[in-house]
Structure formats: structure tokens, C-alpha cells
């Protein structure tokens, strides 16, 4: 990042901090009804993962959204499944484990053999429940959030992987529709057979599958999936894209969004540095991700897909996840004012 850009970003962040103190195809897009966190026509949302350091039962998530100014949400499976009575759901705070020795900045925590075993047992319980559960509680949950002024636009249950059954994938699609979501989200598969499988289920249920990528993101990473089904789409993580380095630059990111805008169902916003700068997760405005430019492009082009806050930088000791999400909302609001 140049000195001029760094100064500009610091100035923008400083102004935002002061504020904080006081596709896809249009015919297929379900309109987001709430305007509370929509600025300049751009819908700002958050993923419930942003609140992972706190309990994430439905009532608390609603309060977090209200306190941080969020009126649109990408919901992880645990919150919805716990509300619906899953014996495997867990809405307690995630206990963040230390990364493995020598891990690159931003690398996911290491999982022990004991934790893997517990996860496998939990997945089996969840599988059996998902394959038979009624959608009534998901409809009820949608109403609960809607009554609080919050729209659920995407659903990310742990039910869309290669090892999940067809019954679980059917569940994910039905639950997404019951929640009012237009898409489910999942990590971009490494095998084209899996993206074809998910795209077929998406077409059957008229639910988009938004594929999220980490450091494997390139301009062509989604091409195979997109060619397989019109219901396969991008859940583009702008921070991870920039951190991947190589040919991924600010200019190429903006060009990718323009080129694929009609196949994007949502984007994730976080501020990461480039590979040369350590691939760090930082407070918005202090990294290399062009968050302001992305949001202003969305405003200028009148793109209708939501921009999702994914809080991944370390929460300061004198703050909490809700306050930090609120700061991100204000940052986005200023960028779009």
C-alpha cells in the first residue's frame, strides 16, 4: 500500500470512528424489505459468524443486530437449527484455539483428534435430524426476525459438503426458503462433481448456491461452477481475494465484480493485507482491501446483491463483537454517503 493510500485510509477510518461514537438476475431477486442498514441503495448485512465470540441463540442474535444497526443477515446453521430443535446444534461462543506453530497470519485454528471425533458424532446426530425435520420452526424463525426488522438473505448450514447426504442438501434448500433466504452459502468445492450436485439441487428448489473462497480465489476460480448451473453463484470474499496475492489486485477485484455482477449473490467484506504485507486481518481502513471502492462501485452500478460484514480482526480488549460490527456499519455508511 502506498503512503498516500495509507494516509487516505487512515483519514477515512478516523472519520468513521467519530461517527461510531455518537444478481444476480433482477427477476429472480427477492427484494430486501428493510432499509435500516441499506445506504445509497446498497444493502449492508452481517454474517452471524461475526458474533462467534458471543452466544448466538436467536434472541441474542436479534439483539446484536439491533445494537449494531444491522437489518439484513447471512445466518449460520447453528442459530436456526438450535431454534428448530436440533440435538446437535451449538449456539455457545466458539472457543478459539491457537493456530499451529509457524502458521501463516489468518490461518484457521488447528483442530485436535478429540475435537474431530466430537465433531463427527455431532454431525451424525445433525444428519439424522435434518433428514426428517419439519420446516415449521424455520418459518417461525423467519417471522421472528422479520418482526424485529431483520431480513435473512442467505443461509449457511453445515449440510452442503461432499460428505453430506442428498437428504441434508434437500433440507438446506428447504430451510433457506422457509427462512426467506435467496441463497445458501458454502465453501467452493475442489471437485466439480460437487458443485454440479449442488447446482442441480439449487435449480430444483430455485435457491442460489453462493460459493465462498479463501486464498484459492482467482478470477477464474468460479468458472466451472458457474458453467454448470444458473443457480451456482459467487459469494465473493473481497478480503481473501486481496490476501491471495499474485494477479489479485484492487483493480482486478473491481473488474471481477463488474464482469460477474449478474452471478454474484452476496459478497463478504473484511480488510486484509496483501501477501507482501502479511495477509493480516485488520480493522477496516487499515489494510489493503478496497472496501470503499467496492461499495462505491456497488452504489454506482446499482448492484442489488448484499455486502456482508464478516468480522475477523481481533476484537480489542475494551470492546466486543457487537461494537465492532457497529463500527463496520458506520464505515460502510460513510463510504456510501
Secondary structure, DSSP 4 states (H G I P E B T S, - for coil): --HHHHHHHHHHHHHHHHHHH----GGGPPPP---TTEETTEEEEEEGGGGTTS---HHHHHHHHHHHT--EEEEEHHHHHHHTT-TT---SPP-PPPPPTTPPTTPPPP--HHHHHHHHHHHHHHHHHHTT--SHHHHHHHHHHHHTT-EEEEEE-S--STTS-HHHHHHHHHHHHHHT-SEEEEEPPSSHHHHHHHHHHHHHHT-EEEEE-STT--TTTTHHHHHH-TTEEEEEEHHHHHHH-TT--HHHHHHHHHHHGGGEEEEEE-EE--GGGT--EESTTSSS--HHHHHHHHHHHT--SEEEE---SPPPTT--HHHHHHHHHHHHHHHT-
